[in-house]
Amino acid sequence: MLQYRDLFARLELFRVVYVAAEQSIFPKAERIFSRLCGASGRGPNGIPLDPEVRRLLDHFHDRDLLERRHTASFDNRQLDKISDELREFRGPKYEVLYRHWQRQGEGAVLNAMGLGKGLSGTFIAYLVTNDYRLFGDLVRAVPG
């Protein structure tokens, strides 16, 4: 579901219908959906944050410290981490977001990413009651 966040953010309202043959997997799917819609991990002004977005914003803070040469508090692990992140978060998309962050802070980045508001979605779980064993065991094939 997380790969659809950008699409969902552009919709005023949406509904996800989760279909499964076992009711036991519904709670995990609903937790993922809740995380996607911002039920946990709120940022500034109560804005819901995905953990990866939080990591990007933290990187911008560390990068700023590095560029201003305020690295006295960095240990070797932090220096390695920022080095890896500089490779990961490179390119025009991240540069534009970083410049937004420098000028206007986290809120500007969240708005530029289309995350300035929570998502308005509904989760519906649907239990399939027929026997579909002829299609194989799809539940066990999905890594949990």
N, C-alpha and C positions, 0 to 999 in steps of 0.2 A: 504494500500500500504506500510505503514511503516514496516510491518512485513517481507516484501520482500527485504529490504535494503541490507542485507548480500548477498543474491543471486545476486541482481543487481550489487553490487560492484565487483563481480567476473566476470562479463560479460564485454567484450570490448564495446559492443553496444547492446541496447535493445529497445523495443517498447512496450508501454502499450496502449492497445485499451480499452477505457472505454465506455461501452455500457449502455444507459439509455433511458427510454421512455419519460423523461422530460428534456428539454434543460436547465432548470433553475438550475439544480444541477451540470452542467459542470464546472462553475467557481470554486466552492469549491473543486471539484476533481482535477482540474488543479493546484490550490494553494497548495494542499497537495503534488501533484507530484513535483511541483517546489521546495517546502521545502525539499523533499526527495533528489532531485538532486542538492541541494545547491544553489538555486537562492537567498537565504537570510541566514544570520547568519554565516558569514565567520570567521574562526579562524586565527591562525598564518599563515603567508605566503599566505593569501587568500584562505585557505582550507575551504570548506563548512563544517559547523558543525550543526548537529542535536541538538536540545535543551537538549536532554537526555545525549548526549556525553559531551556537555558543563557542565552539572550538575556533571557528573562523574569527569571531569578534575578539577572543582572547589572543589569537595570533596577531591581529592588527595592533593590539596593545603592546605585545612583546616586540613586534617589528618596529613600532614607533620608538620604544626604548632603545633598541639596537641602533637605529638610524641616528638618534640623538646621543649615542654613546653613553647611555646610562645603564651599563650592564654590570655594575659592581655586585649587584645582588644575584646575578645569574650564576648557577653552578654548571658543571660540565654537562649534566643531563639536560638542563634547560637550553644550553647552547646547541647541543646536538638536536634537540627537538625543534628549535627555531630554524636550524639549518635544513632539516627535513621538510618543514612546513614552507620554507621559502621556495623549495622546488615544487611542492605540491600546489601551493596557492600562487602560481605565477601565470602570467598572461593578461590580456587586456581586460577581461571580465573582472578579475581580482584587483587589478590596478584601479579601475573605476570605483569599485566598492571601497578600496582603501582610501582613495581621495575623498569620497563621501564621508567616511569615518573620520578622517583628519579634520575636515571642515565643520561637520555638523554632528558627529558622534554616532552612537549605535542606532538611534532611531532612524537616521537617514539611510543607513545600510539596510535596515529591516524594510523600510519603505521601498527602496530600490529593488529589493528582492521579492517584493509583493507579499511581505510578511507583517506588514504594519497592523494587521487586524487578525483576530482569531478566525478559524475556519468554521463555517456554518454547515456542518454535516450531520447526518443521521446514520447510525449503524443498525442494520437489521440482520439478525442471524436466522438462517433458514435450515432446518434439519431435513435432510432427504431420508425418507423412511423406506424406500424400496431397496432391493438388493442389487447392487451394481458390481458385484465381484468379478463379473466377466471382463470388466475394464481394468482389473488389477487393483493392487493396494496402493493408491496414490498417497494416502496419509503417511505411510511409513517412508515413502520416497522423498518427502520434503524434509530437509534438515530443520531441526527445532532449535 
